[in-house]
Amino acid sequence: MRITPMEIHQQQFKTRLLGYDTAGVDQFLEQVADELERIHKQNHELKEELARTRSALNEMRQREAMLKETLLTTQRMTEDIKANARKEAEVMIADAEIKAEAILRSAEDRRVQLIGEIQEVKRQKISFESSLRALVESHMRLLDLEVVQVRHETRDDRLLQENLPLEKTDSGPER
């Protein structure tokens, strides 16, 4: 049986000649003592449970703080990694652009060199053609002169082939 504080205040003992009924008072005191013991145990259990709950709460708060710190650290590290990756990418792009410019300059220099070589070969071709044309024309003129000389020589050759008056023919003795 549970006793509330109000029941304790309202409890009235029967009186006898010499005072209250001791058995009733003893029984009531026993009930009060039992109830107080039960309340004391319950109070002690609740205090222990409260202490465990507070301890668990403190542990959870510490874990939460550690998790927050870990998350912040991770976030900072992620941002640092991203920043470093961006910087590395920018450096790589800059290097690639420099190399590309060098390749383009080299290719342009080679193109200019090849154009110069082609122009030189064309000049040499023109010079060779001019020289060949001049040589051919010169030979043609020589051939034309030879034809004219051959025509002139044919008359002279006849004269040369004719016997000179001083010379004897094959029929006579030689000198």
SEKOLTI-534505 format. One record per residue (C-alpha): residue number from 0; residue in three letters; x, y, z. Coordinates in pm, 1 decimal, padded with zeros to 6 digits. Each point is the difference from the previous one (the first is absolute). Layout:
<pos NUM | code ALA | c1 X | c2 Y | c3 Z>
...
REM end
This chain:
<pos 0 | code MET | c1 00000.0 | c2 00000.0 | c3 00000.0>
<pos 1 | code ARG | c1 00130.4 | c2 00339.9 | c3 -00099.5>
<pos 2 | code ILE | c1 -00026.5 | c2 00288.9 | c3 00232.6>
<pos 3 | code THR | c1 -00019.4 | c2 00350.1 | c3 -00128.7>
<pos 4 | code PRO | c1 00104.3 | c2 00302.3 | c3 00201.3>
<pos 5 | code MET | c1 -00362.0 | c2 00103.4 | c3 00026.4>
<pos 6 | code GLU | c1 -00095.6 | c2 -00332.0 | c3 00159.2>
<pos 7 | code ILE | c1 00277.4 | c2 00045.0 | c3 00253.8>
<pos 8 | code HIS | c1 -00135.2 | c2 00344.0 | c3 00090.1>
<pos 9 | code GLN | c1 -00353.9 | c2 -00123.4 | c3 00022.1>
<pos 10 | code GLN | c1 00080.1 | c2 -00318.3 | c3 00191.1>
<pos 11 | code GLN | c1 -00172.4 | c2 -00013.8 | c3 00337.0>
<pos 12 | code PHE | c1 00074.2 | c2 -00256.4 | c3 00262.3>
<pos 13 | code LYS | c1 -00259.9 | c2 -00139.8 | c3 00242.7>
<pos 14 | code THR | c1 00054.0 | c2 00113.2 | c3 00346.3>
<pos 15 | code ARG | c1 -00014.0 | c2 -00215.4 | c3 00312.5>
<pos 16 | code LEU | c1 00026.8 | c2 00074.8 | c3 00349.9>
<pos 17 | code LEU | c1 00367.4 | c2 00030.6 | c3 00003.6>
<pos 18 | code GLY | c1 00040.6 | c2 00149.2 | c3 -00348.3>
<pos 19 | code TYR | c1 00004.7 | c2 -00125.5 | c3 -00355.2>
<pos 20 | code ASP | c1 -00030.5 | c2 -00364.5 | c3 -00090.0>
<pos 21 | code THR | c1 00365.5 | c2 -00101.7 | c3 -00017.8>
<pos 22 | code ALA | c1 -00065.8 | c2 -00290.3 | c3 -00234.0>
<pos 23 | code GLY | c1 -00177.9 | c2 00229.8 | c3 -00246.2>
<pos 24 | code VAL | c1 00271.2 | c2 00262.4 | c3 00026.4>
<pos 25 | code ASP | c1 00270.4 | c2 -00266.5 | c3 -00042.4>
<pos 26 | code GLN | c1 -00183.4 | c2 -00145.6 | c3 -00300.7>
<pos 27 | code PHE | c1 -00037.6 | c2 00346.1 | c3 -00152.8>
<pos 28 | code LEU | c1 00364.5 | c2 00085.4 | c3 00067.8>
<pos 29 | code GLU | c1 00099.1 | c2 -00327.7 | c3 -00160.2>
<pos 30 | code GLN | c1 -00203.2 | c2 00085.8 | c3 -00306.5>
<pos 31 | code VAL | c1 00151.3 | c2 00348.2 | c3 -00007.8>
<pos 32 | code ALA | c1 00348.6 | c2 -00147.9 | c3 00040.9>
<pos 33 | code ASP | c1 -00063.7 | c2 -00253.2 | c3 -00280.6>
<pos 34 | code GLU | c1 -00132.4 | c2 00270.7 | c3 -00224.4>
<pos 35 | code LEU | c1 00291.1 | c2 00230.3 | c3 00082.3>
<pos 36 | code GLU | c1 00243.4 | c2 -00283.6 | c3 -00067.1>
<pos 37 | code ARG | c1 -00169.4 | c2 -00071.2 | c3 -00331.9>
<pos 38 | code ILE | c1 00008.1 | c2 00371.2 | c3 -00087.3>
<pos 39 | code HIS | c1 00361.8 | c2 00022.0 | c3 00112.5>
<pos 40 | code LYS | c1 00095.5 | c2 -00297.3 | c3 -00222.1>
<pos 41 | code GLN | c1 -00200.0 | c2 00141.7 | c3 -00287.2>
<pos 42 | code ASN | c1 00163.3 | c2 00337.5 | c3 00053.7>
<pos 43 | code HIS | c1 00344.2 | c2 -00165.8 | c3 00010.8>
<pos 44 | code GLU | c1 -00075.4 | c2 -00197.6 | c3 -00318.3>
<pos 45 | code LEU | c1 -00125.4 | c2 00314.3 | c3 -00172.0>
<pos 46 | code LYS | c1 00312.8 | c2 00188.5 | c3 00106.5>
<pos 47 | code GLU | c1 00218.9 | c2 -00282.1 | c3 -00135.5>
<pos 48 | code GLU | c1 -00203.4 | c2 -00007.3 | c3 -00322.6>
<pos 49 | code LEU | c1 00027.4 | c2 00379.0 | c3 -00018.6>
<pos 50 | code ALA | c1 00377.0 | c2 -00024.9 | c3 00055.1>
<pos 51 | code ARG | c1 00026.6 | c2 -00267.6 | c3 -00271.7>
<pos 52 | code THR | c1 -00217.8 | c2 00210.1 | c3 -00231.1>
<pos 53 | code ARG | c1 00209.5 | c2 00309.2 | c3 00067.4>
<pos 54 | code SER | c1 00316.8 | c2 -00200.0 | c3 -00053.4>
<pos 55 | code ALA | c1 -00138.2 | c2 -00138.5 | c3 -00326.1>
<pos 56 | code LEU | c1 -00113.5 | c2 00349.4 | c3 -00096.0>
<pos 57 | code ASN | c1 00346.1 | c2 00140.1 | c3 00073.1>
<pos 58 | code GLU | c1 00156.7 | c2 -00283.4 | c3 -00199.0>
<pos 59 | code MET | c1 -00238.3 | c2 00067.9 | c3 -00286.8>
<pos 60 | code ARG | c1 00082.3 | c2 00370.5 | c3 00015.7>
<pos 61 | code GLN | c1 00371.8 | c2 -00080.8 | c3 -00005.8>
<pos 62 | code ARG | c1 -00055.1 | c2 -00230.4 | c3 -00298.7>
<pos 63 | code GLU | c1 -00206.3 | c2 00268.4 | c3 -00169.1>
<pos 64 | code ALA | c1 00276.5 | c2 00254.8 | c3 00062.7>
<pos 65 | code MET | c1 00259.4 | c2 -00245.2 | c3 -00135.6>
<pos 66 | code LEU | c1 -00219.2 | c2 -00070.8 | c3 -00303.3>
<pos 67 | code LYS | c1 -00046.9 | c2 00372.5 | c3 -00060.8>
<pos 68 | code GLU | c1 00375.4 | c2 00054.2 | c3 00029.6>
<pos 69 | code THR | c1 00065.1 | c2 -00296.6 | c3 -00229.0>
<pos 70 | code LEU | c1 -00251.6 | c2 00132.0 | c3 -00251.8>
<pos 71 | code LEU | c1 00156.1 | c2 00345.7 | c3 00010.6>
<pos 72 | code THR | c1 00347.8 | c2 -00147.6 | c3 -00039.1>
<pos 73 | code THR | c1 -00119.2 | c2 -00218.5 | c3 -00285.4>
<pos 74 | code GLN | c1 -00169.3 | c2 00295.6 | c3 -00164.7>
<pos 75 | code ARG | c1 00316.5 | c2 00209.9 | c3 00033.9>
<pos 76 | code MET | c1 00210.7 | c2 -00284.0 | c3 -00138.5>
<pos 77 | code THR | c1 -00244.0 | c2 -00047.1 | c3 -00289.2>
<pos 78 | code GLU | c1 00012.8 | c2 00371.1 | c3 -00077.4>
<pos 79 | code ASP | c1 00382.0 | c2 -00007.0 | c3 00019.4>
<pos 80 | code ILE | c1 00012.1 | c2 -00303.4 | c3 -00229.5>
<pos 81 | code LYS | c1 -00235.0 | c2 00171.3 | c3 -00245.1>
<pos 82 | code ALA | c1 00205.1 | c2 00319.8 | c3 00011.9>
<pos 83 | code ASN | c1 00323.1 | c2 -00194.9 | c3 -00053.9>
<pos 84 | code ALA | c1 -00160.3 | c2 -00195.1 | c3 -00284.6>
<pos 85 | code ARG | c1 -00114.8 | c2 00326.4 | c3 -00160.5>
<pos 86 | code LYS | c1 00349.9 | c2 00146.6 | c3 00037.5>
<pos 87 | code GLU | c1 00158.5 | c2 -00313.2 | c3 -00146.4>
<pos 88 | code ALA | c1 -00248.6 | c2 00004.0 | c3 -00286.1>
<pos 89 | code GLU | c1 00076.6 | c2 00366.7 | c3 -00066.4>
<pos 90 | code VAL | c1 00373.9 | c2 -00073.9 | c3 00003.7>
<pos 91 | code MET | c1 -00048.3 | c2 -00297.2 | c3 -00232.0>
<pos 92 | code ILE | c1 -00214.3 | c2 00209.6 | c3 -00235.1>
<pos 93 | code ALA | c1 00258.0 | c2 00278.5 | c3 00002.3>
<pos 94 | code ASP | c1 00278.3 | c2 -00250.9 | c3 -00074.0>
<pos 95 | code ALA | c1 -00208.0 | c2 -00154.5 | c3 -00276.3>
<pos 96 | code GLU | c1 -00067.1 | c2 00344.3 | c3 -00148.1>
<pos 97 | code ILE | c1 00371.3 | c2 00084.2 | c3 00011.0>
<pos 98 | code LYS | c1 00086.6 | c2 -00331.2 | c3 -00165.6>
<pos 99 | code ALA | c1 -00274.2 | c2 00051.6 | c3 -00258.9>
<pos 100 | code GLU | c1 00133.1 | c2 00348.9 | c3 -00075.5>
<pos 101 | code ALA | c1 00352.1 | c2 -00142.6 | c3 -00035.6>
<pos 102 | code ILE | c1 -00129.8 | c2 -00272.4 | c3 -00232.7>
<pos 103 | code LEU | c1 -00192.2 | c2 00258.7 | c3 -00204.3>
<pos 104 | code ARG | c1 00307.5 | c2 00225.2 | c3 -00018.7>
<pos 105 | code SER | c1 00213.0 | c2 -00295.4 | c3 -00104.6>
<pos 106 | code ALA | c1 -00256.8 | c2 -00104.6 | c3 -00259.4>
<pos 107 | code GLU | c1 -00023.0 | c2 00357.8 | c3 -00129.5>
<pos 108 | code ASP | c1 00379.9 | c2 00022.9 | c3 -00018.3>
<pos 109 | code ARG | c1 00010.2 | c2 -00331.5 | c3 -00186.7>
<pos 110 | code ARG | c1 -00276.6 | c2 00120.5 | c3 -00233.4>
<pos 111 | code VAL | c1 00192.3 | c2 00320.7 | c3 -00073.3>
<pos 112 | code GLN | c1 00316.5 | c2 -00206.1 | c3 -00052.3>
<pos 113 | code LEU | c1 -00181.0 | c2 -00236.6 | c3 -00238.0>
<pos 114 | code ILE | c1 -00152.4 | c2 00292.8 | c3 -00189.6>
<pos 115 | code GLY | c1 00349.5 | c2 00147.4 | c3 -00032.8>
<pos 116 | code GLU | c1 00135.1 | c2 -00333.5 | c3 -00122.2>
<pos 117 | code ILE | c1 -00288.0 | c2 -00031.9 | c3 -00249.0>
<pos 118 | code GLN | c1 00064.7 | c2 00352.5 | c3 -00125.5>
<pos 119 | code GLU | c1 00371.5 | c2 -00079.0 | c3 -00031.4>
<pos 120 | code VAL | c1 -00079.8 | c2 -00318.6 | c3 -00194.2>
<pos 121 | code LYS | c1 -00235.1 | c2 00202.6 | c3 -00225.3>
<pos 122 | code ARG | c1 00277.1 | c2 00260.2 | c3 -00054.5>
<pos 123 | code GLN | c1 00245.0 | c2 -00279.6 | c3 -00078.3>
<pos 124 | code LYS | c1 -00254.3 | c2 -00156.1 | c3 -00238.4>
<pos 125 | code ILE | c1 -00054.8 | c2 00333.2 | c3 -00174.7>
<pos 126 | code SER | c1 00375.1 | c2 00056.4 | c3 -00013.7>
<pos 127 | code PHE | c1 00054.8 | c2 -00352.9 | c3 -00130.7>
<pos 128 | code GLU | c1 -00276.5 | c2 00040.3 | c3 -00257.5>
<pos 129 | code SER | c1 00144.6 | c2 00334.5 | c3 -00109.2>
<pos 130 | code SER | c1 00349.2 | c2 -00148.1 | c3 -00021.4>
<pos 131 | code LEU | c1 -00129.9 | c2 -00303.0 | c3 -00185.8>
<pos 132 | code ARG | c1 -00205.5 | c2 00217.6 | c3 -00232.1>
<pos 133 | code ALA | c1 00304.4 | c2 00219.8 | c3 -00065.8>
<pos 134 | code LEU | c1 00214.6 | c2 -00309.2 | c3 -00055.2>
<pos 135 | code VAL | c1 -00257.3 | c2 -00151.0 | c3 -00234.7>
<pos 136 | code GLU | c1 -00033.4 | c2 00330.8 | c3 -00186.2>
<pos 137 | code SER | c1 00377.7 | c2 00025.5 | c3 -00015.5>
<pos 138 | code HIS | c1 00022.5 | c2 -00350.5 | c3 -00141.6>
<pos 139 | code MET | c1 -00281.4 | c2 00077.0 | c3 -00239.0>
<pos 140 | code ARG | c1 00192.4 | c2 00304.1 | c3 -00122.1>
<pos 141 | code LEU | c1 00312.1 | c2 -00212.2 | c3 -00031.7>
<pos 142 | code LEU | c1 -00196.2 | c2 -00259.8 | c3 -00192.4>
<pos 143 | code ASP | c1 -00140.6 | c2 00270.1 | c3 -00224.1>
<pos 144 | code LEU | c1 00356.0 | c2 00131.7 | c3 -00057.8>
<pos 145 | code GLU | c1 00126.1 | c2 -00346.9 | c3 -00072.8>
<pos 146 | code VAL | c1 -00272.9 | c2 -00049.1 | c3 -00257.7>
<pos 147 | code VAL | c1 00094.7 | c2 00328.2 | c3 -00161.2>
<pos 148 | code GLN | c1 00369.1 | c2 -00092.6 | c3 00015.6>
<pos 149 | code VAL | c1 -00069.2 | c2 -00343.9 | c3 -00134.3>
<pos 150 | code ARG | c1 -00180.0 | c2 00160.5 | c3 -00291.9>
<pos 151 | code HIS | c1 00293.0 | c2 00234.7 | c3 -00053.6>
<pos 152 | code GLU | c1 00247.4 | c2 -00275.8 | c3 00042.7>
<pos 153 | code THR | c1 -00162.9 | c2 -00212.4 | c3 -00259.9>
<pos 154 | code ARG | c1 00108.1 | c2 00247.3 | c3 -00265.4>
<pos 155 | code ASP | c1 00337.3 | c2 00039.7 | c3 00155.8>
<pos 156 | code ASP | c1 00025.9 | c2 -00370.5 | c3 00047.8>
<pos 157 | code ARG | c1 -00049.2 | c2 -00048.3 | c3 -00364.8>
<pos 158 | code LEU | c1 00272.9 | c2 00240.0 | c3 -00064.0>
<pos 159 | code LEU | c1 00218.6 | c2 -00175.7 | c3 00246.8>
<pos 160 | code GLN | c1 -00078.6 | c2 -00331.8 | c3 -00148.2>
<pos 161 | code GLU | c1 00082.0 | c2 00114.5 | c3 -00346.5>
<pos 162 | code ASN | c1 00353.0 | c2 -00044.4 | c3 -00102.3>
<pos 163 | code LEU | c1 00216.6 | c2 00292.5 | c3 00012.4>
<pos 164 | code PRO | c1 00165.1 | c2 00078.3 | c3 -00320.5>
<pos 165 | code LEU | c1 00339.2 | c2 -00071.1 | c3 00137.9>
<pos 166 | code GLU | c1 -00095.0 | c2 -00330.9 | c3 00134.9>
<pos 167 | code LYS | c1 00018.5 | c2 -00306.0 | c3 -00207.0>
<pos 168 | code THR | c1 -00268.1 | c2 -00249.3 | c3 -00019.3>
<pos 169 | code ASP | c1 00034.1 | c2 -00359.7 | c3 00105.7>
<pos 170 | code SER | c1 00116.6 | c2 -00094.2 | c3 -00346.7>
<pos 171 | code GLY | c1 00325.3 | c2 00187.2 | c3 00023.7>
<pos 172 | code PRO | c1 00307.9 | c2 -00033.8 | c3 00217.2>
<pos 173 | code GLU | c1 00000.1 | c2 00175.1 | c3 00324.8>
<pos 174 | code ARG | c1 00248.9 | c2 00247.4 | c3 00118.5>
REM end
